[in-house]
Amino acid sequence: MSDLVKVQTYLQTIDEVIEKGPFKDNWESLSRYGIPEWYAQAKFGLFVHWGVYSVPAYFNEWYSREMYQKGHPARVHHLKTYGKDFGYKDFIPQFTAEKYDPKAWADLFAESGAKYVTPVGEHHDGFKMYPSELCEWNAVKMGPKRDIYGELKRELETRGVKYCSSSHRAEHYWFMNGGRELPGSDVQEEAYREFYGPAVAKAKDDPSRRPEGSLVPTKEWLEDWLASTCELVDVNRPYTVYFDWWVRQHAFRPYMKKFLAYYYNRSREWGMEVCVFYKWDGVMYECAVLDIERGQLPAMHPRPWQNDTAIAKNSWGYTEGNHFKTPYELICNLIDVVSKNGCLMLNVGPKADGTICDEEAHALREIGKWMKKNGEAIYGTSPYRIFGEGPSNSGGSFREKLTFTKKDFRFTYRPGELYVFAMKPNAKNVYRIKSLGARDDALNYDIRGVSLLGHDCKVSYHQTDNYLELRAETAEQFELPVCLKIEID
């Protein structure tokens, strides 16, 4: 059966599932699915960028595009290291994952305190990390030649961690287009078209500074995207699906509606509560979960949302030159996001051999240690009347706030309990929170007691019109944020 026939057959199945299921491919119907309670309460998950791009381990996870871009540092490196006749496809035999241990991954991920894990099912490079009948270029038939994420899924499930997935296939329409301008490039060879994709180049006079320019995908590509994405959920049965930015291109609209209806209906068949992550206006409001990449929101959002970011500052995938955030920065990010009704999905970039570098493993373990002491103020909490106070705040994609001051506090809440995070603990362990003074309306309850999570010490309190003072009677000095639990009635 040809690939085109396989796609058309899948499209028929999609229509049949939508016809029989409760959710139809229109926004009104899709808005009734809602956000799963498990996700709203999870607060912390992991992203995993691992693929063929982990083999060159240079610059970032966009190596498959950049190695074909004239003048790009990745191309200069590629020519010097591999030569002009070495194409991206030639990295696949080197992607053997010889040290990959799904049990060790699952142990580490569970130790971090993450409640869900999202390995990238297919990145922009077009290599599927799961078994596929629609494309030969996948990790079961090439490279590792094993169902690597099927193995991981089973290990995660035994630890109570939910398995999720992501699709970045939309961008594959144009991602490798630099190869069109290179004489003799393997991107232009018909034998590899299934792998390299259409590689459509934007017009030379296109004024857009975005890499895709003003391109509009063809009907053929949109149908391929829909069938491929539905196959991804059928094969993996993930609890969530993450999309990158290009699905916001308006031509995707009717196909996105079909995907959502298909996935939501399938989830009912499987007895699962699922959700989809989108950026900007990729999906209609209230029909999926808003995702902010490498950024935060400046205030609370009325619906649960997500911040996806990476431990590495410069790349999502592993590179030999990665620069890493500190555990302090990552924990501050988590607290800030949760205080504003969000969940943090933190990315790990394993090496090509399947090992996780020491820096990222250390960061995950440190988060896990902190969560064991402070998790009750994270998991299952709600935002308070205000998210917090202090001079450090930001909002928007690619606007991460990684530093906080001694005047910065963040709040979370559950009935009868207000949690106050001191983002940068001071030497005296004395904290004055202005927004919780008696003059304001934020804390008009009786205080029954205050404790410092994870520590057996007395905490005294004193409320004036202008502030609430909390004094932890301990000489211990804290490098990571601390949480003061206020019992109220």
SELOBA-369846 format. One line per field, with one value per residue (C-alpha): residue number from 1; residue in one letter; x, y, z. Coordinates in pm, whole numbers. Layout:
BEGIN
pos c(NUM|...) .
code c(A|...) .
east c(X|...) .
north c(Y|...) .
up c(Z|...) .
//
This chain:
BEGIN
pos c(1|2|3|4|5|6|7|8|9|10|11|12|13|14|15|16|17|18|19|20|21|22|23|24|25|26|27|28|29|30|31|32|33|34|35|36|37|38|39|40|41|42|43|44|45|46|47|48|49|50|51|52|53|54|55|56|57|58|59|60|61|62|63|64|65|66|67|68|69|70|71|72|73|74|75|76|77|78|79|80|81|82|83|84|85|86|87|88|89|90|91|92|93|94|95|96|97|98|99|100|101|102|103|104|105|106|107|108|109|110|111|112|113|114|115|116|117|118|119|120|121|122|123|124|125|126|127|128|129|130|131|132|133|134|135|136|137|138|139|140|141|142|143|144|145|146|147|148|149|150|151|152|153|154|155|156|157|158|159|160|161|162|163|164|165|166|167|168|169|170|171|172|173|174|175|176|177|178|179|180|181|182|183|184|185|186|187|188|189|190|191|192|193|194|195|196|197|198|199|200|201|202|203|204|205|206|207|208|209|210|211|212|213|214|215|216|217|218|219|220|221|222|223|224|225|226|227|228|229|230|231|232|233|234|235|236|237|238|239|240|241|242|243|244|245|246|247|248|249|250|251|252|253|254|255|256|257|258|259|260|261|262|263|264|265|266|267|268|269|270|271|272|273|274|275|276|277|278|279|280|281|282|283|284|285|286|287|288|289|290|291|292|293|294|295|296|297|298|299|300|301|302|303|304|305|306|307|308|309|310|311|312|313|314|315|316|317|318|319|320|321|322|323|324|325|326|327|328|329|330|331|332|333|334|335|336|337|338|339|340|341|342|343|344|345|346|347|348|349|350|351|352|353|354|355|356|357|358|359|360|361|362|363|364|365|366|367|368|369|370|371|372|373|374|375|376|377|378|379|380|381|382|383|384|385|386|387|388|389|390|391|392|393|394|395|396|397|398|399|400|401|402|403|404|405|406|407|408|409|410|411|412|413|414|415|416|417|418|419|420|421|422|423|424|425|426|427|428|429|430|431|432|433|434|435|436|437|438|439|440|441|442|443|444|445|446|447|448|449|450|451|452|453|454|455|456|457|458|459|460|461|462|463|464|465|466|467|468|469|470|471|472|473|474|475|476|477|478|479|480|481|482|483|484|485|486|487|488|489) .
code c(M|S|D|L|V|K|V|Q|T|Y|L|Q|T|I|D|E|V|I|E|K|G|P|F|K|D|N|W|E|S|L|S|R|Y|G|I|P|E|W|Y|A|Q|A|K|F|G|L|F|V|H|W|G|V|Y|S|V|P|A|Y|F|N|E|W|Y|S|R|E|M|Y|Q|K|G|H|P|A|R|V|H|H|L|K|T|Y|G|K|D|F|G|Y|K|D|F|I|P|Q|F|T|A|E|K|Y|D|P|K|A|W|A|D|L|F|A|E|S|G|A|K|Y|V|T|P|V|G|E|H|H|D|G|F|K|M|Y|P|S|E|L|C|E|W|N|A|V|K|M|G|P|K|R|D|I|Y|G|E|L|K|R|E|L|E|T|R|G|V|K|Y|C|S|S|S|H|R|A|E|H|Y|W|F|M|N|G|G|R|E|L|P|G|S|D|V|Q|E|E|A|Y|R|E|F|Y|G|P|A|V|A|K|A|K|D|D|P|S|R|R|P|E|G|S|L|V|P|T|K|E|W|L|E|D|W|L|A|S|T|C|E|L|V|D|V|N|R|P|Y|T|V|Y|F|D|W|W|V|R|Q|H|A|F|R|P|Y|M|K|K|F|L|A|Y|Y|Y|N|R|S|R|E|W|G|M|E|V|C|V|F|Y|K|W|D|G|V|M|Y|E|C|A|V|L|D|I|E|R|G|Q|L|P|A|M|H|P|R|P|W|Q|N|D|T|A|I|A|K|N|S|W|G|Y|T|E|G|N|H|F|K|T|P|Y|E|L|I|C|N|L|I|D|V|V|S|K|N|G|C|L|M|L|N|V|G|P|K|A|D|G|T|I|C|D|E|E|A|H|A|L|R|E|I|G|K|W|M|K|K|N|G|E|A|I|Y|G|T|S|P|Y|R|I|F|G|E|G|P|S|N|S|G|G|S|F|R|E|K|L|T|F|T|K|K|D|F|R|F|T|Y|R|P|G|E|L|Y|V|F|A|M|K|P|N|A|K|N|V|Y|R|I|K|S|L|G|A|R|D|D|A|L|N|Y|D|I|R|G|V|S|L|L|G|H|D|C|K|V|S|Y|H|Q|T|D|N|Y|L|E|L|R|A|E|T|A|E|Q|F|E|L|P|V|C|L|K|I|E|I|D) .
east c(0|143|195|-72|-326|-234|-296|-633|-734|-645|-845|-1152|-1101|-1072|-1403|-1571|-1447|-1568|-1905|-1964|-1813|-1957|-1708|-1740|-1490|-1624|-1510|-1835|-1826|-1454|-1486|-1700|-1413|-1255|-918|-849|-841|-523|-343|-469|-336|-7|183|513|607|904|975|1234|1407|1596|1652|1892|1999|2157|2430|2609|2534|2626|2467|2107|1826|1772|2093|1903|1798|2107|2355|2196|2192|2467|2695|2540|2790|2635|2706|3063|3105|2936|3156|3469|3367|3172|3228|2991|2867|2745|2371|2147|2018|2370|2349|2069|2293|2491|2180|2196|2098|2336|2328|1958|1797|1425|1414|1692|1513|1184|1355|1518|1201|994|1264|1234|870|736|379|391|664|647|906|908|728|852|1063|1101|1355|1083|1226|954|1055|776|660|478|301|285|659|959|1188|1128|1324|1185|1302|1618|1873|1799|1567|1351|1032|1228|935|704|958|971|593|569|831|663|324|460|571|242|383|172|318|260|390|450|435|645|566|383|713|869|692|969|1226|1498|1455|1812|1912|1726|1992|2292|2405|2415|2238|2072|1761|1695|1720|1387|1504|1497|1189|984|1240|1332|975|866|1140|950|1154|997|997|1314|1112|918|947|883|1178|1035|1206|884|802|452|431|91|93|-72|-383|-162|65|-224|-381|-45|-10|-356|-308|41|-71|-369|-140|86|-198|-323|22|125|-208|-55|-227|-128|-14|206|224|486|402|325|-14|-133|-104|-466|-468|-434|-763|-1004|-743|-672|-1044|-1051|-747|-892|-1226|-1048|-819|-1093|-1322|-1046|-970|-1329|-1289|-966|-1110|-854|-874|-637|-537|-360|-104|-95|83|-57|-379|-310|-635|-949|-961|-1117|-1067|-716|-438|-235|142|406|753|1051|841|579|258|262|-50|-287|-472|-836|-763|-473|-189|162|515|755|1122|1454|1723|1971|1963|2076|1922|1641|1852|2187|2491|2849|2830|2510|2482|2256|2025|2078|1837|1756|1651|1442|1262|1187|1043|822|691|619|426|221|132|-29|-239|14|209|580|702|1080|1293|1575|1802|1961|2280|2265|2372|2069|2237|2133|2419|2533|2420|2060|2044|2172|1911|1628|1744|1773|1420|1304|1468|1306|968|979|987|763|545|228|246|275|73|-302|-297|-487|-376|-458|-639|-309|-14|237|436|778|966|1054|790|764|528|540|719|1100|1095|1204|1255|1532|1639|1438|1501|1446|1129|974|706|469|149|-43|-354|-582|-887|-764|-400|-206|147|399|720|1018|1189|1525|1558|1738|1999|1771|1479|1244|995|758|486|321|22|-84|-109|-439|-510|-541|-805|-569|-562|-879|-878|-775|-425|-415|-47|254|518|819|768|1029|1177|1101|1127|896|760|619|396|278|29|17|-181|117|255|253|582|687|994|1140|1343|1629|1993|1992|2078|1876|1993|1667|1322|1148|777|589|253|-11|-312|-617|-980) .
north c(0|339|612|824|542|484|850|849|534|700|1008|788|638|987|1092|775|828|1187|1088|827|1014|1286|1553|1712|1917|2258|2490|2481|2104|2094|2355|2111|1868|2072|2047|1719|1749|1539|1797|2095|1933|1797|2129|1975|1765|1698|1744|1526|1636|1333|1236|1221|1581|1448|1280|1592|1753|2094|2439|2326|2086|2271|2124|1943|2282|2484|2241|2329|2706|2894|3077|2937|2829|2481|2449|2566|2309|2039|2090|2088|1783|1564|1700|1827|1480|1386|1454|1464|1116|983|1054|800|488|662|717|375|463|192|303|383|245|330|207|449|733|653|633|974|1135|1003|1114|1469|1482|1512|1388|1362|1317|1435|1281|1445|1204|1375|1686|1923|1686|1437|1135|958|825|566|281|412|259|594|664|430|684|591|467|113|55|269|400|236|-16|-50|97|321|525|226|87|418|439|103|205|538|377|149|463|648|900|982|936|1218|1310|1598|1657|1916|1775|2084|2275|1990|2131|2391|2303|2161|2415|2543|2228|2355|2620|2390|2219|1843|1849|1522|1720|1746|1372|1203|891|1085|1297|1102|1188|1545|1643|1904|2142|2430|2749|3084|3341|3548|3869|3748|4034|3809|3753|3425|3112|2991|3331|3361|3003|2831|2448|2249|2035|1728|1830|1919|1578|1413|1613|1514|1145|1142|1318|1088|789|932|928|587|430|605|677|981|1180|1506|1623|1929|2134|2386|2719|2666|2504|2860|2908|2955|2674|2426|2538|2278|2003|2099|2081|1730|1625|1754|1585|1259|1267|1367|1095|835|933|853|510|456|580|861|1234|1414|1764|1943|2223|2507|2842|3185|3134|2781|2658|2847|2963|2707|2420|2324|2445|2757|2706|2978|2880|2989|3251|3325|3518|3848|3760|3475|3314|3205|2863|2627|2698|2573|2708|2486|2561|2378|2313|2424|2793|2760|2440|2191|1899|1792|1973|1965|2339|2356|2615|2511|2689|2634|2435|2766|2926|2623|2602|2976|2930|2645|2845|3154|2951|2759|3080|3204|2888|2723|2399|2380|2134|2126|1989|1737|1673|1324|1234|1026|714|744|880|1199|1438|1496|1859|1779|1471|1681|1951|1696|1537|1875|1964|1629|1689|2031|1889|1630|1916|2163|1955|2006|2375|2284|1974|2011|2376|2669|3025|3267|3601|3749|3556|3732|4052|4200|4378|4070|3976|3926|3798|3662|3397|3397|3637|3416|3567|3373|3609|3718|3947|3928|4132|3871|3637|3399|3242|2919|2805|2527|2578|2675|2699|2982|2905|3188|3128|3348|3345|3459|3373|3623|3552|3639|3428|3719|3808|4102|4056|4390|4258|4049|4345|4402|4715|4515|4255|3968|3814|3892|3559|3448|3301|2972|2905|2923|2661|2630|2336|2064|2208|2155|2508|2761|3040|3349|3597|3952|4134|4513|4737|4752|4399|4044|3954|3589|3497|3147|3072|2883|2961|2755|2943|2860|2879|2762|2921|2836|2800|2925|2757|2983|2803|3028|3017) .
up c(0|-100|159|-11|11|378|452|274|460|791|699|649|993|1142|991|1115|1474|1472|1328|1598|1894|2120|2009|1667|1471|1570|1847|2042|2072|2147|2423|2621|2675|2954|3127|3311|3688|3703|3490|3686|4003|3861|3844|3733|3432|3207|2837|2659|2337|2208|1849|1557|1628|1948|1741|1611|1952|1816|1847|1920|1826|1497|1357|1081|942|1024|865|529|589|403|643|959|1229|1225|851|896|1171|963|659|873|1077|834|483|214|111|459|486|790|703|755|1127|1170|1179|1455|1664|1829|2188|2304|2671|2688|3003|3028|3388|3488|3309|3481|3821|3771|3638|3927|4173|4038|4144|3790|3740|3360|3099|2737|2503|2161|1930|1615|1592|1298|1141|1046|1230|1424|1764|1768|1539|1233|938|759|747|724|892|1253|1553|1533|1175|1184|1433|1771|1601|1910|2051|2286|2411|2437|2684|2872|2887|3061|3317|3387|3435|3708|3895|3856|3607|3302|2954|2703|2358|2119|1744|1565|1221|1096|1065|864|558|517|782|556|276|300|117|-192|-240|-203|-527|-481|-146|-49|46|-328|-392|-454|-271|56|0|255|521|429|353|98|219|62|35|109|-170|-199|-171|137|391|691|922|1045|909|744|602|457|337|331|348|71|116|66|354|583|527|589|913|1031|959|1112|1429|1474|1425|1697|1950|1843|1878|2200|2375|2545|2818|2648|2305|2260|1940|1839|1684|1312|1368|1427|1048|951|694|980|1141|996|1038|1397|1473|1326|1526|1853|1789|1700|2004|2245|2114|2127|2486|2580|2421|2616|2945|2969|3039|2804|2699|2417|2447|2194|2154|2081|1881|1753|1911|2006|2368|2608|2362|2482|2718|2646|2649|2693|2567|2778|2951|3210|3254|3442|3641|3720|3432|3480|3329|3395|3152|3092|3076|2883|2925|2937|3193|2926|2840|2479|2344|2395|2274|2413|2279|2400|2465|2669|2946|3232|3472|3841|4061|4232|3902|3804|4139|4130|3783|3905|4201|3989|3731|3989|4175|3853|3794|3565|3531|3448|3185|3218|2935|2948|2648|2662|2476|2159|2350|2577|2888|3067|3139|3497|3505|3414|3636|3927|3860|3858|4182|4353|4245|4380|4717|4740|4639|4917|5167|4988|4757|4960|4863|4493|4407|4414|4516|4371|4310|4591|4556|4440|4302|4525|4551|4478|4202|3995|3741|3367|3101|2749|2545|2560|2856|3140|3482|3652|3930|4232|4527|4903|4850|4617|4749|4576|4712|4664|4847|4956|5181|5527|5422|5261|5143|5120|4927|5009|4668|4803|5172|5392|5657|5951|5825|5892|5622|5592|5332|5263|5069|5372|5609|5793|5589|5267|5186|5097|5446|5638|5819|6165|6173|6368|6326|6094|6012|5786|5553|5586|5905|6273|6405|6562|6342|6511|6333|6378|6157|6137|5905|5671|5666|5799|5964|5978|6183|6157|6469|6309|6243|5923|5606|5295|4935|4778|4822|5149|5210|5514|5572|5728|5876|5853|5965) .
//
